[in-house]
Amino acid sequence: MSCLKENLILVVDDEPDLREMLVSELQSLEAKTLEAGNGKEGIKIVQSEKIDLIISDIRMPGGNGIELLDETKKLNLQKPKFLFITAFSDYTREEIHAHGAEGLVSKPFDLPSLIENLEWLCTDLKEKYLKKPAQPTSSQIKVTANNTSEFLLGRGGALMHTGSKLLEAAEFVDFEIHFPDGTIVSGKGEVLWNGNAQDGENYCAGIEFKYFSPECLNYAIKLLENCKSIAYVPERTKKVE
């Protein structure tokens, strides 16, 4: 059974044909759907309906997707989940996740991959973080959570300093996060973006959590549920290029 069943999904795009195609596919998976042609229409719907997931373009006449995202996260950080689908943007992936979006898919997109992404976003936290990705890992990252210069937590990932390692986007890594109370959260994550750290000599990366080791799963889920960060994955406070 699809995780999208009975979810109320809002599709926001100024292209009627694309909206129709997405709505038809979502309804075939027994999701409930609403539509909007731009961000302003979308905001009105979010304010009046209990939306579970938003799929939105970024550039739209009459209200863009970033404005819709910002207004949505003011109402509730955790829900609805927010996924952008866009052909081009004035925003980087790092900025998109820092604004609070849970995902970004480029047009033209592969429909099965998009549905898989949506299913991931709607899966129960414990269930999805117990499923270990099959992709091999390229590196192991260890950070200390009480040092904000090397670690910032978001609702679905973290900014982690990687030392002399410049990781590539879409790489999978093993991570180990040491918290002040002695707890260690370990697992597997996907690199969403990378860049220079504040010292200009080392590197950092935005890493989305994909899997938590069973022994730390409950602790990790509580961290994410209690996280007050707007960012899904935090960006660098200072960019050094």
The 8 nearest C-alpha neighbors of each residue, nearest first, counted from 0:
[[1, 2, 4, 3, 28, 29, 118, 5],
 [0, 2, 3, 4, 28, 118, 29, 30],
 [3, 1, 4, 118, 122, 121, 0, 6],
 [2, 4, 1, 6, 30, 118, 5, 121],
 [5, 3, 30, 29, 6, 2, 1, 28],
 [4, 6, 30, 31, 29, 3, 7, 2],
 [7, 5, 30, 3, 4, 31, 51, 8],
 [6, 8, 31, 50, 51, 32, 30, 5],
 [9, 7, 32, 52, 53, 51, 31, 6],
 [8, 10, 33, 53, 34, 32, 54, 52],
 [11, 9, 34, 54, 55, 53, 33, 35],
 [12, 10, 55, 35, 36, 34, 37, 54],
 [13, 11, 36, 56, 14, 55, 37, 18],
 [12, 14, 36, 37, 59, 15, 11, 60],
 [13, 15, 12, 17, 16, 18, 36, 19],
 [16, 14, 18, 17, 19, 13, 12, 36],
 [17, 15, 19, 18, 14, 20, 21, 13],
 [18, 16, 20, 19, 14, 15, 21, 12],
 [19, 17, 15, 21, 16, 20, 22, 12],
 [18, 20, 16, 22, 17, 21, 23, 15],
 [19, 21, 17, 23, 18, 22, 16, 24],
 [22, 20, 24, 18, 23, 19, 25, 17],
 [21, 23, 25, 19, 24, 20, 18, 26],
 [22, 24, 26, 20, 21, 25, 19, 27],
 [25, 23, 27, 21, 22, 26, 20, 28],
 [26, 24, 22, 28, 27, 30, 23, 21],
 [25, 27, 29, 30, 28, 23, 24, 22],
 [28, 26, 24, 25, 29, 23, 30, 22],
 [27, 29, 25, 26, 30, 4, 1, 3],
 [30, 28, 4, 26, 27, 5, 31, 25],
 [29, 31, 4, 5, 26, 6, 25, 3],
 [30, 32, 7, 6, 5, 8, 26, 29],
 [33, 31, 8, 7, 9, 30, 22, 34],
 [32, 34, 9, 8, 10, 35, 31, 7],
 [33, 35, 10, 9, 11, 32, 36, 18],
 [36, 34, 11, 41, 40, 37, 10, 12],
 [35, 37, 13, 12, 11, 40, 34, 38],
 [38, 36, 62, 40, 39, 35, 59, 61],
 [37, 39, 62, 41, 63, 67, 64, 40],
 [40, 38, 62, 42, 41, 37, 61, 43],
 [41, 39, 43, 38, 35, 42, 37, 44],
 [40, 42, 38, 44, 39, 35, 43, 45],
 [43, 41, 45, 39, 44, 40, 67, 38],
 [44, 42, 46, 40, 41, 45, 47, 39],
 [43, 45, 41, 47, 46, 42, 48, 40],
 [46, 44, 42, 48, 47, 43, 41, 50],
 [45, 47, 43, 44, 48, 42, 49, 74],
 [46, 48, 44, 45, 43, 49, 42, 50],
 [49, 47, 45, 50, 44, 46, 43, 7],
 [50, 48, 51, 45, 47, 7, 79, 46],
 [49, 51, 7, 79, 48, 52, 8, 45],
 [52, 50, 79, 7, 6, 8, 78, 80],
 [51, 53, 80, 79, 8, 50, 81, 9],
 [54, 52, 9, 81, 8, 10, 82, 80],
 [55, 53, 10, 82, 83, 11, 81, 9],
 [56, 54, 11, 83, 84, 12, 10, 64],
 [55, 57, 84, 85, 12, 83, 64, 58],
 [58, 56, 64, 63, 85, 59, 65, 55],
 [57, 59, 63, 56, 64, 60, 88, 85],
 [58, 60, 63, 37, 13, 62, 57, 61],
 [61, 59, 62, 37, 63, 58, 13, 38],
 [60, 62, 37, 59, 39, 38, 63, 36],
 [63, 61, 38, 39, 37, 60, 59, 66],
 [64, 62, 38, 59, 58, 57, 65, 66],
 [63, 65, 57, 67, 38, 66, 56, 68],
 [66, 64, 68, 67, 63, 69, 57, 98],
 [67, 65, 69, 64, 68, 63, 70, 38],
 [66, 68, 64, 38, 70, 65, 69, 42],
 [69, 67, 65, 71, 66, 70, 64, 72],
 [70, 68, 66, 72, 71, 67, 65, 73],
 [69, 71, 73, 67, 68, 72, 66, 74],
 [70, 72, 68, 74, 73, 69, 67, 75],
 [73, 71, 76, 75, 74, 69, 70, 68],
 [74, 72, 70, 71, 75, 69, 76, 68],
 [73, 75, 72, 71, 70, 76, 46, 78],
 [76, 74, 72, 77, 78, 73, 71, 79],
 [77, 75, 72, 78, 229, 73, 74, 227],
 [78, 76, 75, 79, 80, 72, 154, 224],
 [79, 77, 80, 75, 76, 51, 52, 50],
 [78, 80, 51, 52, 50, 81, 77, 53],
 [79, 81, 52, 78, 53, 51, 101, 77],
 [80, 82, 53, 100, 101, 52, 54, 79],
 [83, 81, 102, 54, 101, 103, 100, 53],
 [84, 82, 103, 55, 56, 54, 104, 102],
 [85, 83, 104, 56, 105, 55, 103, 106],
 [86, 84, 105, 56, 106, 87, 57, 83],
 [85, 87, 106, 105, 107, 88, 84, 56],
 [88, 86, 85, 89, 105, 106, 58, 57],
 [87, 89, 90, 57, 85, 86, 58, 91],
 [88, 90, 91, 87, 58, 57, 94, 95],
 [91, 89, 88, 94, 95, 92, 93, 87],
 [90, 92, 94, 93, 95, 89, 88, 96],
 [91, 93, 95, 94, 96, 90, 192, 103],
 [94, 92, 91, 96, 95, 234, 97, 192],
 [93, 95, 97, 91, 92, 96, 90, 98],
 [96, 94, 92, 98, 97, 93, 100, 91],
 [95, 97, 100, 99, 231, 98, 232, 94],
 [96, 98, 230, 94, 233, 99, 95, 234],
 [99, 97, 95, 96, 230, 100, 94, 229],
 [98, 100, 230, 231, 96, 229, 97, 101],
 [101, 99, 96, 81, 102, 95, 82, 98],
 [100, 102, 81, 82, 231, 99, 80, 96],
 [101, 103, 82, 100, 83, 104, 81, 96],
 [102, 104, 83, 82, 84, 105, 92, 101],
 [103, 105, 84, 83, 85, 106, 102, 108],
 [106, 104, 85, 86, 84, 108, 107, 103],
 [107, 105, 86, 108, 85, 84, 104, 87],
 [106, 108, 105, 86, 109, 85, 104, 84],
 [109, 107, 106, 105, 110, 104, 113, 112],
 [108, 110, 112, 111, 113, 107, 106, 114],
 [109, 111, 113, 112, 108, 114, 115, 21],
 [112, 110, 114, 113, 109, 115, 116, 108],
 [113, 111, 115, 109, 110, 114, 116, 108],
 [112, 114, 110, 116, 115, 111, 109, 117],
 [115, 113, 117, 111, 116, 112, 118, 110],
 [114, 116, 112, 118, 113, 117, 111, 119],
 [117, 115, 113, 119, 114, 118, 112, 120],
 [116, 118, 114, 120, 119, 115, 113, 121],
 [117, 119, 115, 121, 116, 120, 2, 114],
 [120, 118, 116, 122, 117, 121, 115, 127],
 [121, 119, 117, 118, 122, 116, 80, 101],
 [122, 120, 118, 119, 2, 117, 3, 123],
 [121, 123, 119, 120, 2, 127, 118, 124],
 [124, 122, 126, 125, 127, 121, 120, 128],
 [125, 123, 127, 126, 128, 122, 220, 129],
 [124, 126, 128, 127, 123, 129, 220, 216],
 [125, 127, 123, 129, 124, 128, 122, 130],
 [126, 128, 124, 129, 130, 125, 122, 123],
 [129, 127, 210, 125, 130, 211, 126, 209],
 [128, 130, 126, 127, 210, 131, 125, 211],
 [131, 129, 128, 127, 210, 132, 126, 209],
 [130, 132, 210, 129, 133, 128, 209, 187],
 [133, 131, 134, 130, 209, 210, 187, 135],
 [132, 134, 135, 131, 130, 136, 171, 187],
 [133, 135, 132, 136, 171, 170, 131, 172],
 [136, 134, 133, 171, 137, 172, 132, 170],
 [137, 135, 172, 171, 138, 173, 134, 170],
 [136, 138, 172, 171, 135, 170, 139, 173],
 [139, 137, 172, 136, 173, 140, 171, 166],
 [138, 140, 173, 174, 172, 141, 137, 175],
 [139, 141, 174, 175, 173, 161, 138, 142],
 [142, 140, 175, 174, 176, 139, 143, 177],
 [141, 143, 176, 177, 144, 175, 140, 150],
 [144, 142, 177, 145, 176, 146, 178, 150],
 [143, 145, 178, 146, 150, 177, 176, 142],
 [146, 144, 143, 147, 179, 178, 150, 177],
 [145, 147, 148, 144, 149, 143, 150, 142],
 [148, 146, 150, 149, 151, 145, 144, 143],
 [147, 149, 146, 150, 151, 197, 160, 196],
 [148, 150, 160, 147, 159, 146, 142, 151],
 [149, 151, 159, 147, 158, 144, 148, 146],
 [152, 150, 158, 157, 147, 233, 153, 159],
 [153, 151, 157, 156, 158, 150, 233, 154],
 [152, 154, 232, 231, 156, 230, 157, 155],
 [155, 153, 231, 223, 226, 156, 228, 230],
 [156, 154, 231, 153, 207, 208, 232, 223],
 [157, 155, 207, 232, 208, 153, 206, 154],
 [156, 158, 152, 232, 153, 151, 206, 205],
 [157, 159, 205, 151, 150, 233, 204, 206],
 [160, 158, 150, 204, 203, 149, 157, 161],
 [159, 161, 203, 149, 162, 202, 204, 150],
 [160, 162, 203, 202, 164, 159, 163, 140],
 [163, 161, 201, 202, 164, 160, 203, 165],
 [162, 164, 201, 202, 161, 165, 200, 203],
 [165, 163, 161, 162, 166, 202, 201, 203],
 [166, 164, 202, 163, 167, 193, 161, 194],
 [165, 167, 164, 193, 168, 170, 204, 190],
 [166, 168, 170, 169, 165, 190, 193, 192],
 [167, 169, 190, 191, 192, 170, 166, 193],
 [170, 168, 190, 189, 191, 167, 171, 192],
 [171, 169, 190, 168, 167, 189, 172, 137],
 [170, 172, 189, 136, 188, 137, 190, 169],
 [173, 171, 136, 138, 188, 137, 187, 139],
 [172, 174, 187, 139, 186, 140, 138, 136],
 [175, 173, 140, 185, 186, 139, 141, 187],
 [174, 176, 185, 141, 184, 140, 142, 177],
 [175, 177, 184, 142, 183, 143, 141, 185],
 [176, 178, 183, 143, 144, 182, 142, 175],
 [177, 179, 144, 182, 181, 180, 183, 143],
 [180, 178, 181, 145, 177, 144, 182, 143],
 [181, 179, 178, 182, 177, 183, 145, 144],
 [182, 180, 179, 178, 183, 177, 184, 176],
 [183, 181, 178, 180, 177, 184, 179, 215],
 [182, 184, 177, 176, 178, 185, 181, 175],
 [185, 183, 176, 215, 175, 182, 219, 177],
 [186, 184, 175, 174, 212, 211, 176, 183],
 [187, 185, 211, 210, 212, 174, 173, 175],
 [186, 188, 173, 210, 209, 172, 174, 208],
 [187, 189, 208, 209, 207, 172, 171, 206],
 [188, 190, 171, 207, 206, 170, 169, 191],
 [189, 191, 206, 168, 169, 170, 192, 205],
 [192, 190, 168, 205, 206, 169, 189, 207],
 [193, 191, 205, 168, 204, 190, 93, 92],
 [192, 194, 204, 203, 205, 166, 167, 168],
 [195, 193, 203, 202, 204, 196, 192, 240],
 [194, 196, 202, 239, 199, 203, 201, 240],
 [197, 195, 202, 203, 201, 199, 198, 194],
 [196, 198, 199, 237, 239, 195, 238, 201],
 [197, 199, 200, 196, 201, 195, 239, 202],
 [198, 200, 197, 196, 195, 239, 201, 240],
 [201, 199, 198, 196, 202, 195, 163, 197],
 [202, 200, 162, 163, 196, 199, 195, 198],
 [203, 201, 195, 196, 161, 162, 194, 165],
 [202, 204, 160, 161, 196, 159, 194, 193],
 [205, 203, 193, 159, 192, 158, 206, 160],
 [204, 206, 158, 192, 191, 157, 190, 232],
 [205, 207, 190, 189, 156, 157, 191, 188],
 [206, 208, 156, 189, 188, 155, 209, 190],
 [207, 209, 188, 156, 210, 155, 206, 187],
 [210, 208, 188, 187, 128, 207, 189, 211],
 [209, 211, 128, 187, 186, 131, 129, 208],
 [212, 210, 186, 216, 128, 185, 213, 129],
 [211, 213, 186, 214, 215, 185, 216, 210],
 [214, 212, 216, 215, 211, 129, 217, 128],
 [215, 213, 212, 216, 217, 211, 184, 218],
 [216, 214, 218, 213, 184, 212, 217, 219],
 [217, 215, 213, 219, 211, 218, 214, 212],
 [216, 218, 220, 219, 215, 221, 214, 125],
 [217, 219, 221, 215, 216, 220, 222, 184],
 [220, 218, 222, 216, 221, 217, 215, 223],
 [219, 221, 223, 217, 222, 218, 224, 216],
 [222, 220, 224, 218, 223, 219, 225, 217],
 [221, 223, 219, 225, 220, 224, 226, 218],
 [222, 224, 226, 220, 154, 221, 225, 219],
 [223, 225, 221, 222, 226, 220, 154, 77],
 [226, 224, 222, 223, 221, 227, 154, 220],
 [225, 227, 223, 228, 224, 154, 222, 153],
 [228, 226, 225, 229, 76, 154, 153, 224],
 [227, 229, 230, 153, 226, 154, 231, 152],
 [228, 230, 99, 76, 227, 98, 231, 97],
 [231, 229, 97, 99, 233, 232, 228, 153],
 [230, 232, 154, 153, 99, 155, 96, 101],
 [231, 233, 156, 153, 230, 157, 96, 97],
 [234, 232, 97, 230, 158, 153, 157, 151],
 [233, 235, 97, 93, 236, 232, 94, 158],
 [234, 236, 237, 238, 233, 158, 196, 197],
 [237, 235, 234, 238, 197, 233, 148, 196],
 [236, 238, 235, 197, 239, 196, 234, 195],
 [239, 237, 235, 240, 236, 197, 195, 196],
 [238, 240, 195, 199, 197, 237, 196, 194],
 [239, 195, 238, 194, 199, 196, 197, 237]]
